[in-house]
């Protein structure tokens, strides 16, 4: 066996960017809240909510402990107990798990090969007499051109539509931002996301009742922060002030960070035009992608594991995680909810890759990734 030579160049799958001035700004304000002793549900949390709602173009934003909790809170407010909720099968565990934890039954929908979202025809086929609504996921930051159709389909059938926008901070279609299409949207600020608060999530909505319910649920189901009158079966889903401070600063940086990712994506777009075995997932016309992931589809299903290992070991290029490696209807924990094969997701989940992309990435790094991928596929 030939010895694999390790490349002196290393391109990580992802990287968090906090500029020196950001770190100083954050540290100063964390010192402030530590001195005050007001460490949760304070002024920085309120500022983060106000600025994020404005950024998304909605009336209300409620900061919580994670993207997972934001989904569950929304679904609890929508009273899904005993009801069916349609969920794209190519999403993270938390999307379907939130349905289960809120008392609902996830019904998996096959994916749209054009956007990695869902198609109206597949949503219609998955409807049941117990369907209450659907959770649409903006995979990799791509907001499907079918979103207006999906909104209309939901309204026509008396259903609600919730957006899992964990990947999609700043993404949009037709001038409407992710999180503003449905009755409510859920965002994650986990460290791998385009922007972060270290840990945390955000509920966005134009519905005042959902916003009010979310504030109750996140604080142990209490009617207010100042009294122990518990009126909902809530949980500790609060966001701390230090986390909110980090989120406020990264939100200010978000437009510049997205622009940087878009520059790297443009390098990839141009470079992949000559590839025969790999094609990018295209952004729809009138769409804006934040490029949380840069998704590319392999011609063949076999060899992805070996390709990733070769890129990492010989070229120092780490590919980002798939979206997703295995669809949820084939995950052991959701077996009892799987009703039928979903062939599009079973195919595309097995033959896509995500090229490295992150804030602060240099264009020469992107060119190096392209050359490495071309040689590895050659």
C-alpha positions in Angstrom: 0.0 0.0 0.0 1.3 3.4 -1.0 1.9 5.8 1.9 -0.5 8.8 2.0 1.5 12.0 2.3 -0.1 14.6 4.5 -0.6 18.1 2.8 1.1 21.1 4.5 -2.0 23.0 3.6 -5.0 22.6 5.9 -8.5 23.8 5.0 -11.0 23.1 7.8 -14.6 22.3 7.2 -15.8 25.3 9.2 -14.3 28.0 11.5 -15.9 30.6 13.8 -14.7 34.2 13.3 -14.5 36.7 16.1 -12.4 39.6 15.3 -10.2 41.1 18.0 -12.5 44.1 18.4 -15.5 41.8 18.7 -13.8 39.8 21.5 -13.0 43.1 23.3 -16.5 44.4 22.9 -18.1 41.1 24.2 -15.7 40.8 27.1 -16.4 44.4 28.3 -20.2 43.7 28.4 -19.8 40.3 30.0 -17.8 42.0 32.7 -20.7 44.5 33.1 -23.4 41.8 33.6 -21.2 39.7 35.9 -20.8 42.8 38.1 -24.5 43.5 38.0 -25.5 39.9 38.8 -28.3 40.2 36.2 -27.3 37.1 34.1 -30.6 36.1 32.4 -33.6 37.7 30.8 -32.0 41.1 30.9 -31.4 44.1 28.7 -29.0 42.3 26.3 -31.5 39.5 25.7 -34.1 42.2 24.9 -31.8 44.0 22.6 -30.9 40.8 20.8 -34.6 40.0 20.3 -35.4 43.5 19.0 -32.6 43.6 16.5 -33.2 40.1 15.3 -36.9 40.7 14.7 -36.0 43.8 12.7 -33.4 41.8 10.8 -36.0 39.2 9.8 -38.7 41.6 9.1 -41.1 40.3 11.7 -42.9 41.8 14.8 -41.7 39.5 17.5 -38.5 37.5 18.4 -38.1 35.4 21.5 -34.6 34.3 22.5 -34.2 30.8 23.9 -31.6 28.3 24.9 -31.2 26.5 21.5 -32.7 26.0 18.1 -34.1 22.7 19.3 -36.0 24.4 22.1 -37.3 27.1 19.8 -38.9 24.4 17.6 -40.4 22.6 20.5 -41.8 25.8 22.1 -43.4 26.8 18.8 -45.0 23.3 18.4 -46.3 23.4 22.0 -47.8 26.8 21.4 -49.5 25.3 18.3 -50.9 22.4 20.5 -49.7 19.5 18.3 -50.5 16.8 20.9 -51.9 13.7 19.2 -51.7 15.4 15.7 -49.6 14.7 12.6 -46.9 17.1 11.6 -45.3 16.9 8.2 -41.5 17.1 8.4 -38.9 16.8 5.6 -36.9 13.6 6.0 -33.5 15.1 5.1 -33.1 17.3 8.2 -31.4 17.2 11.6 -32.7 14.9 14.4 -34.0 17.9 16.3 -36.7 18.9 13.7 -38.6 15.6 14.1 -37.6 15.2 17.8 -39.2 18.5 18.6 -42.5 17.2 17.2 -42.3 14.1 19.3 -41.4 16.0 22.5 -44.3 18.3 21.9 -46.6 15.3 21.7 -47.1 15.2 18.0 -46.4 12.5 15.4 -43.9 13.3 12.6 -44.9 12.3 9.1 -41.8 12.3 6.8 -41.9 13.9 3.4 -39.5 13.2 0.6 -37.1 16.0 -0.5 -37.0 18.3 -3.5 -33.9 17.6 -5.6 -33.9 21.2 -6.7 -33.6 22.8 -3.3 -33.2 20.0 -0.8 -36.5 21.3 0.7 -39.9 19.8 0.0 -42.2 20.0 -3.0 -46.0 20.7 -2.8 -46.8 17.5 -4.6 -45.0 15.4 -1.9 -46.6 17.4 0.9 -50.0 16.8 -0.6 -49.3 13.1 -0.8 -48.3 13.0 2.8 -51.4 14.7 4.2 -53.5 12.6 6.7 -56.8 13.3 8.3 -54.9 14.3 11.5 -52.4 16.6 9.8 -52.1 19.9 11.7 -49.3 21.6 9.8 -45.9 21.2 8.3 -42.3 22.2 9.2 -40.3 23.4 6.2 -36.5 23.3 6.5 -34.2 25.7 4.6 -31.4 23.3 4.1 -27.9 24.8 3.8 -29.4 28.3 3.7 -31.4 27.7 0.5 -34.9 29.1 0.6 -36.9 27.2 -2.0 -38.6 29.0 -4.8 -41.6 26.8 -3.9 -42.1 28.6 -0.5 -45.1 30.8 -1.8 -46.7 27.6 -3.2 -46.2 25.8 0.2 -47.7 28.8 2.1 -50.7 28.8 -0.2 -51.1 25.0 0.1 -51.1 25.2 3.9 -53.7 28.0 3.9 -55.9 26.1 1.4 -55.9 23.0 3.7 -56.3 24.9 7.0 -52.8 24.0 8.1 -50.0 26.1 9.7 -46.5 26.3 8.3 -43.5 26.6 10.6 -40.0 27.3 9.2 -36.9 25.5 10.6 -34.5 28.3 9.6 -31.6 26.9 11.7 -29.4 27.2 8.6 -30.8 30.3 7.0 -29.9 33.5 8.9 -30.1 36.2 6.3 -31.3 34.0 3.5 -34.4 35.0 1.5 -36.6 34.4 -1.6 -38.5 37.0 -3.5 -37.6 39.7 -0.9 -39.1 37.7 2.0 -36.6 36.6 4.7 -36.3 33.2 6.1 -38.6 33.0 9.1 -41.1 35.4 7.8 -43.1 33.0 5.5 -44.9 30.9 8.0 -46.8 31.4 11.3 -43.4 31.2 13.1 -39.7 30.5 12.4 -37.0 28.8 14.4 -33.3 29.8 14.3 -30.2 28.2 15.9 -27.1 29.9 17.1 -25.0 26.8 17.6 -21.3 27.5 17.0 -21.2 26.0 13.5 -23.9 28.3 12.2 -23.3 31.4 10.1 -23.7 33.5 13.2 -23.6 32.3 16.8 -24.3 33.2 20.4 -22.2 30.2 21.5 -25.4 28.3 22.3 -28.9 29.6 21.8 -31.9 29.9 19.5 -34.6 32.4 18.4 -38.3 32.2 17.7 -39.6 34.7 15.2 -43.2 35.4 14.4 -45.9 38.0 13.5 -48.3 36.2 15.8 -48.6 37.9 19.2 -50.1 34.9 20.9 -47.3 32.6 19.9 -44.7 35.2 21.1 -46.5 35.4 24.4 -46.8 31.6 24.8 -43.1 31.3 23.9 -42.1 33.7 26.7 -44.1 31.7 29.2 -42.8 28.3 28.0 -39.1 29.3 28.1 -39.2 30.3 31.8 -40.6 27.2 33.4 -44.1 27.9 32.3 -44.5 30.9 34.6 -47.0 33.6 34.0 -44.3 36.2 34.5 -40.6 36.4 35.5 -41.4 37.8 38.9 -44.0 35.3 40.2 -44.1 31.5 40.7 -47.5 31.0 39.1 -46.9 28.2 36.6 -49.6 28.1 33.9 -47.8 25.9 31.2 -45.7 22.8 31.4 -42.6 24.7 30.5 -38.9 24.2 31.0 -35.7 26.1 31.5 -35.3 27.3 28.0 -33.9 30.8 28.7 -31.0 32.4 27.0 -28.4 33.9 29.4 -27.1 37.5 29.1 -23.6 36.4 28.2 -25.0 34.4 25.3 -27.2 37.3 24.2 -24.2 39.6 24.2 -22.3 37.3 21.9 -25.4 37.1 19.7 -25.9 40.9 19.5 -22.3 41.4 18.3 -22.4 38.5 15.8 -25.7 39.8 14.4 -24.0 43.1 13.7 -21.3 41.2 11.7 -23.8 39.0 9.9 -24.2 40.9 6.6 -20.4 41.1 6.2 -19.9 37.4 7.1 -22.6 36.4 4.6 -21.0 38.5 1.9 -17.7 36.8 2.6 -19.3 33.4 2.2 -21.0 34.5 -1.0 -17.6 35.4 -2.5 -16.3 31.9 -1.7 -19.4 30.4 -3.2 -18.9 32.4 -6.4 -15.4 30.9 -6.7 -16.8 27.4 -6.3 -19.6 28.1 -8.8 -17.2 29.2 -11.4 -14.7 26.4 -10.7 -17.3 23.6 -10.8 -18.5 24.5 -14.3 -15.9 22.2 -15.8 -16.5 19.3 -13.5 -18.2 16.2 -14.9 -18.7 14.3 -11.7 -19.8 17.1 -9.4 -22.5 19.8 -9.7 -23.5 22.5 -7.3 -27.0 22.9 -5.8 -28.2 26.1 -7.5 -29.7 29.1 -5.7 -33.1 29.9 -7.2 -33.6 33.1 -9.2 -34.7 35.9 -6.8 -33.1 33.9 -4.0 -30.4 35.0 -1.6 -28.3 32.3 0.1 -26.2 32.8 3.2 -24.2 29.7 2.3 -24.3 28.0 5.6 -23.3 25.0 3.5 -22.0 24.8 -0.1 -23.8 21.7 -1.4 -22.6 19.8 -4.4 -24.0 16.6 -5.9 -21.8 13.7 -6.9 -22.7 11.8 -10.1 -22.3 8.4 -8.4 -23.6 7.2 -5.0 -20.5 5.2 -4.1 -17.2 6.4 -2.9 -18.1 9.4 -0.8 -16.5 8.1 2.4 -13.3 7.3 0.5 -13.3 10.7 -1.2 -13.6 12.5 2.1 -10.8 10.5 3.6 -8.6 11.1 0.6 -9.2 14.9 0.6 -8.5 15.1 4.4 -5.4 12.9 4.5 -3.7 13.7 1.2 -4.8 17.3 0.6 -5.7 18.6 4.1 -9.2 19.5 3.0 -12.0 18.7 5.4 -15.5 18.5 3.9 -18.3 19.8 6.1 -21.0 17.4 7.3 -23.8 16.3 5.0 -27.3 17.6 5.0 -27.9 14.9 5.8 -26.0 11.7 5.6 -29.0 9.5 6.4 -32.6 10.6 6.1 -34.7 10.6 9.3 -37.1 7.9 8.2 -34.1 5.5 8.2 -32.8 6.5 11.6 -33.5 3.8 14.2 -35.1 6.2 16.7 -37.8 7.2 14.1 -38.5 3.7 12.7 -42.0 3.5 14.1 -42.9 6.7 12.2 -41.5 5.6 8.8 -44.5 4.7 6.6 -42.9 4.1 3.2 -39.6 4.5 1.2 -38.7 8.0 0.2 -36.5 7.4 -2.8 -35.3 10.9 -3.6 -33.9 11.5 -0.2 -32.4 8.0 0.0 -30.5 8.8 -3.3 -29.4 12.4 -2.7 -28.5 12.0 1.0 -26.1 9.3 -0.2 -24.4 11.3 -3.0 -23.9 14.9 -2.0 -20.9 16.6 -0.3 -20.5 20.0 1.3 -17.3 21.9 0.4 -15.7 23.9 3.2 -17.0 27.4 3.6 -16.7 29.8 6.5 -16.4 33.5 7.5 -12.9 34.7 6.9 -12.1 32.0 4.3 -9.7 33.2 1.6 -10.3 32.9 -2.2 -7.0 31.1 -2.7 -8.2 28.5 -0.1 -11.3 27.9 -2.2 -9.2 27.6 -5.4 -7.0 25.0 -3.6 -10.2 23.1 -2.5 -11.3 23.0 -6.1 -8.0 21.7 -7.4 -7.9 19.0 -4.6 -11.4 17.9 -5.4 -10.7 17.7 -9.1 -7.5 15.6 -8.5 -9.3 13.4 -6.0 -12.2 12.7 -8.4 -9.9 12.3 -11.4 
